[in-house]
C-alpha cells in the first residue's frame, strides 16, 4: 500500500472552463453569437441548447460541439443545416486543440445575405469557438467518485478522521443510531479511501 498516498502519480485531472462565456463575431454581414458552458452530462447540454433555441428562435443555424469524460471520449457535433463538416467539426477542433472536456460550445448564426463559402464558414465557426474559449477561463478539475458509508454512531470519530484527512466532501448525511453518509472525493484517492474506511469496524461501504 506504499504508493497509495502518492498524489503526484494520479492521472485523474482534466481541463475545462470555469463559467459561461458569450460574445459576437461578424463576417460579411453574418452574425455569429458564440457561447461556451462547463457541463457534466448530456442533460445539462440539452438544457443549454433548449434555452438558446428559445432565446434565438429566429436564427437560421444553432451549430455546436461538446465533449464529456476525462479524456473527452464522449463527443458530438452538429452542423444544423450548414454544409457537412463546416460548423460542428471546426468547433470541436478548438475544443480538442485546447485539450478541453466537459464543455459545450454553441455558435448561433444569423445569415447576413452574403454566402461565405465552405472555407469561409469553417473559418467563421473556428474563430467563434476560439473566441468563446479565449473569453472564458480554463481550469483544471479532478475526476470525482462517490460512495455511501453506513456505520454505528460510536465510530463517528473514526469516520470523520478519514473524511478530514483526505478532504472528502459530504454530500448527504443522516445521523441516527445507524448513520449514513454519501461522500465524494477525487478518483485518484479511491483505493486509499476505501482501504481507510474498511479499517473501521462495523462500517459498510457501497460504491455509487
C-alpha positions in Angstrom: 0.0 0.0 0.0 3.0 2.3 0.0 2.1 4.0 -3.3 -1.5 4.9 -2.3 -0.7 8.3 -0.8 1.5 9.5 -3.7 -0.9 12.1 -5.2 1.8 13.1 -7.8 1.2 9.7 -9.5 -2.6 10.4 -10.0 -3.9 10.9 -13.6 -7.4 12.0 -12.6 -7.4 15.6 -13.7 -8.7 17.3 -16.9 -9.0 20.8 -18.3 -12.4 22.5 -18.7 -13.9 26.0 -18.5 -14.9 27.6 -15.2 -18.0 29.5 -16.3 -20.3 30.6 -19.2 -18.8 33.0 -21.8 -20.5 34.6 -24.8 -19.9 37.1 -27.5 -20.4 38.1 -31.1 -18.3 37.6 -34.2 -19.2 39.2 -37.5 -18.2 38.2 -41.0 -19.6 39.8 -44.2 -22.9 40.8 -42.5 -23.4 37.4 -40.9 -23.6 37.4 -37.2 -22.2 34.6 -35.1 -23.2 34.6 -31.5 -20.9 32.2 -29.6 -21.3 30.6 -26.2 -19.3 28.2 -24.0 -20.5 26.3 -21.0 -19.0 24.0 -18.4 -21.1 20.8 -18.4 -21.1 17.5 -16.6 -23.7 15.4 -18.5 -25.9 15.3 -21.6 -28.9 16.5 -19.6 -27.2 19.9 -18.9 -26.2 20.1 -22.6 -29.8 19.6 -23.7 -31.0 22.3 -21.3 -28.5 24.9 -22.6 -29.3 24.1 -26.2 -33.1 24.4 -25.5 -32.5 27.8 -23.7 -30.6 29.2 -26.7 -33.1 27.9 -29.2 -35.8 29.6 -27.3 -33.9 32.9 -27.0 -32.6 32.9 -30.5 -35.7 31.3 -32.1 -35.3 33.3 -35.3 -31.7 32.3 -36.1 -31.1 30.1 -39.1 -28.4 27.9 -37.5 -27.6 26.7 -34.0 -24.3 24.8 -34.5 -22.5 23.2 -31.7 -19.9 20.6 -30.4 -19.5 19.1 -27.0 -17.1 16.8 -25.2 -17.5 14.8 -21.9 -15.4 12.5 -19.9 -11.8 12.7 -18.6 -10.3 12.1 -22.0 -13.2 13.7 -23.9 -14.2 10.2 -25.0 -17.8 11.3 -25.4 -18.4 14.0 -28.0 -20.8 15.2 -30.6 -21.0 17.8 -33.4 -24.0 19.3 -35.2 -23.9 21.5 -38.3 -27.6 22.3 -38.0 -28.2 22.9 -41.7 -24.8 24.3 -42.6 -22.8 22.2 -45.2 -21.5 19.0 -43.7 -18.4 19.5 -41.5 -18.4 23.3 -42.0 -19.5 24.2 -38.4 -19.6 21.4 -35.8 -16.2 20.0 -36.7 -14.3 23.3 -36.6 -15.9 24.0 -33.2 -14.9 20.5 -31.9 -11.4 21.2 -33.3 -11.0 24.1 -31.0 -12.1 22.1 -28.0 -9.6 19.4 -28.8 -6.7 21.8 -29.6 -7.1 23.3 -26.1 -7.3 19.8 -24.6 -10.7 20.6 -23.0 -13.6 18.4 -21.9 -16.9 18.7 -20.1 -17.6 21.7 -22.3 -20.3 22.7 -24.7 -19.7 25.4 -27.4 -22.7 26.7 -29.4 -22.5 29.2 -32.3 -25.8 30.8 -33.4 -25.7 32.2 -36.9 -27.8 34.9 -38.4 -27.3 34.9 -42.2 -26.4 38.3 -43.5 -27.2 37.9 -47.1 -23.7 37.1 -48.4 -22.6 33.4 -48.7 -19.3 32.8 -47.1 -18.4 29.6 -49.0 -17.2 26.4 -47.4 -13.8 27.8 -46.4 -15.4 31.0 -45.0 -17.8 29.0 -42.9 -15.1 26.8 -41.5 -13.0 29.9 -40.6 -16.0 31.7 -39.1 -17.1 28.8 -36.8 -13.5 28.1 -35.9 -12.9 31.7 -34.9 -16.1 31.9 -33.0 -15.3 28.8 -31.0 -11.8 30.1 -30.3 -13.2 33.4 -29.0 -15.7 31.5 -26.8 -12.7 29.7 -25.2 -10.4 32.7 -25.1 -13.0 34.8 -23.3 -13.6 32.1 -20.7 -11.2 30.7 -18.1 -9.5 27.3 -18.4 -9.2 25.4 -15.2 -8.0 22.0 -14.0 -10.6 19.8 -12.5 -10.4 16.4 -10.8 -12.4 13.3 -11.7 -14.7 12.6 -8.8 -16.2 9.4 -7.5 -18.9 8.8 -4.8 -19.5 6.2 -2.1 -22.1 5.6 0.6 -20.9 4.6 4.1 -23.1 3.2 6.8 -21.9 2.8 10.4 -22.9 2.8 14.0 -22.7 6.2 15.8 -19.8 5.1 18.2 -17.3 5.0 15.3 -18.2 8.5 14.1 -14.9 10.0 15.2 -13.0 7.4 13.1 -15.2 8.2 10.1 -14.7 11.9 10.4 -10.9 11.5 10.8 -10.8 9.8 7.3 -13.0 12.5 5.9 -10.8 15.3 7.2 -7.5 13.6 6.3 -8.4 13.2 2.7 -10.6 16.3 2.2 -13.7 14.3 1.4 -16.9 16.2 0.6 -20.0 15.1 2.5 -22.9 15.3 0.0 -25.7 14.0 2.3 -25.8 12.6 5.9 -28.3 11.0 8.2 -27.3 10.8 11.8 -29.2 8.3 13.9 -28.1 5.3 15.8 -27.1 3.9 12.4 -25.5 6.7 10.4 -25.3 7.0 6.7 -23.3 9.4 4.5 -22.9 10.0 0.8 -19.3 11.1 0.1 -17.5 12.5 -2.9 -13.7 12.6 -3.5 -11.1 12.6 -6.2 -10.9 9.4 -8.2 -7.2 9.0 -7.7 -7.7 8.6 -3.9 -10.4 5.9 -4.3 -8.2 2.9 -3.4 -6.7 4.7 -0.4 -10.0 5.9 1.0 -11.7 2.6 0.6 -8.8 0.9 2.4 -9.1 3.5 5.2 -12.8 3.0 5.6 -12.5 -0.8 5.6 -10.2 -0.5 8.6 -13.2 0.9 10.6 -15.1 -1.7 12.5 -18.8 -2.3 11.6 -18.7 0.1 8.6 -20.4 -0.8 5.4 -19.3 0.8 2.2 -21.0 1.0 -1.2 -19.6 2.4 -4.4 -22.1 4.6 -6.3 
